[in-house]
Amino acid sequence: MNWKREAIDKLKNYEAHREALENIPKEIKRLESAYAGIRSATTDGTPVSGGGNTREDSMLSNIIHRDELKRQLKEAGLWVSQVDEALDILSDEEKMVLERLFIHPVKGAMSALSEQLNIDKTTVYRRRDKALRRFTIALYGAVETE
């Protein structure tokens, strides 16, 4: 496995996962509200041939959807926590380099880092590689590829 590539993917998807931590609870609340609006099935009606009831199906679908979102919320929380802990071991400069190159990449980031840190681009690349190596080890304990 290419652990370095995995670490880069984690950095590139970090903000999306943080956003999910905010959006999933809102969607769960929306589904809870929708669930309250689904009228319960009547028991005095004639059974439909082939079974099934639209209201019951809607209720079950809503419950399943909320359960899946709760699972995804827990997973996203663990994912973000893992990345946060790995980032915490880095120096401020290393975090800044990874943030500007992978988490919030912009055109010309390498040149901007070179100017801000008052170093040449080659040194920026070396610092990026060092920060990425430390981040990868913090996440996976390895940096080697197959």
Salt bridges, closest charged atoms under 4 A:
ASP9 OD1 - ARG5 NH2 3.33
GLU15 OE2 - HIS104 NE2 3.50
GLU27 OE2 - ARG30 NH2 2.68
GLU68 OE2 - ARG71 NH2 2.55
GLU75 OE1 - ARG71 NH1 2.92
ASP84 OD2 - ARG18 NH1 3.60
GLU93 OE2 - ARG127 NH1 2.89
GLU94 OE1 - ARG134 NH1 2.69
GLU99 OE2 - HIS104 NE2 3.39
ASP129 OD1 - ARG128 NH2 2.84
